[in-house]
Amino acid sequence: MTTSQTIKLNTGNEITSFILDDILYFSSNKGYVLSLPTRNDQYLINQTTLNNLEEQLSESFLRCHRSFLIHKKAIVSIAKNFSSVTLENGVEIPVAVRKKGQLKSLQSKLLYCS
């Protein structure tokens, strides 16, 4: 039996535990995390930054833009010019010019593994 990796985050008045594979992406405004869409719901998070989350989750998540940290497994398509990705919930996330190289590398790994 495998155990799912989790992360505990402040969701306002309580600390909530999230299964990493259920998280699609984190989005922020001015560095602090605002929303956390999961496969089942959406949460508002505070008191943490995308930088902190990126350090903790760099193996499973990609910082594709200053405002977004996306779960690599949630990517269903990548724009031909690498300017955006579409996630499994249909949300299109922009990719910063300086992050296109990382995305190209990830695409190569995903194609190689499939």
N, C-alpha and C positions, 0 to 999 in steps of 0.2 A: 504494500500500500504506500503510495506517495503522498506526502503532505504538501499542500499548496503554500507557497511563500506569501506572507502577508506584510502589510505595513500599517502602522497605527498613526492616525492623523487627527488633529483637532478640527472638529466640525462645528464649532460654536460653543455649545455648553457641555460637550462631551468629547471623549476620545473614542474614535471609531476605528475598528480593524477592517482593512480591505484586503481581499485576495488580489494579488498583483495581476493575475491573468484576467480578472474581471475589469480592470481599469483600461479604458481606451486611450485617454490622454489627460494631461493636466494643462490648463490654460491659466494665464496670469495677466495682470495689468500692473505695470510698474514693479515687477519683481515678485509680488506676493500672489500666491495661488488663489484664484477666485473660484474656479469650477473644476470638478472632477467627474466627468461622465463615465459611468460604468456600463456593463452590459445590461444591468437591471434598473438603474436609477441615475440621478445626478445629484451631487453633493456640493455644497459650498465649503471651502476650506479656508482657514486663516492661520496666521502665526507660523507660516513656513514659506520658503521661497523656492522658485524653480531651481535655483542653483543648489540648494540643499538636497532637493529631491533628485536632481541629476547626479550628484555625487553618490547617493545611496542606490540609485536604480540604473546606473549606466549600462549594465549588462543587458537589460531587457528593454530599456527605453532610449529614444533618440531625441536629443535637443535639436529640432529642425529649424527653430526660429526663437527669437528672444522671448516670445510669448507662449510657446508651445513645447511640451515634452510628450512625445507620442510613444505608445507601446508598439514595438516592432511587429508583434504578431497581429496587431489590429489593421495593418496596412493591407488594402486589397488592390490598390493600383497606384502607380507613380506616373505623373505627367511626363510626356516624352522629353520635355526640356528641363525636367527635374524642378519645376517651380512650385509644385504642390503634390500632396499625396491625398488619396481618398481612403477613409477608414471604413471598417465594416458596418458602421451605422450610417454611412452615406455622407458624413461630414468631410468637407475638403479643407485641408490644413495647408497654409502657405509654407514654403521652404525658403529660408534666407539664402542669398547668393553664396555667402561664405560656407554654407552647410551642404551645398550641392555635392561636393566631393564625398562627404560622408554618406550621403544618400546613394550615390552611384556605387560606392563600395558595398553598402548594405544590399542593394539590388543584385549585385553580382553574387553575393553570398546566398541570397534567397533563391536565385535561379539555379545555383550550383547544388543547393540542398534539395530542391524539388524534383 
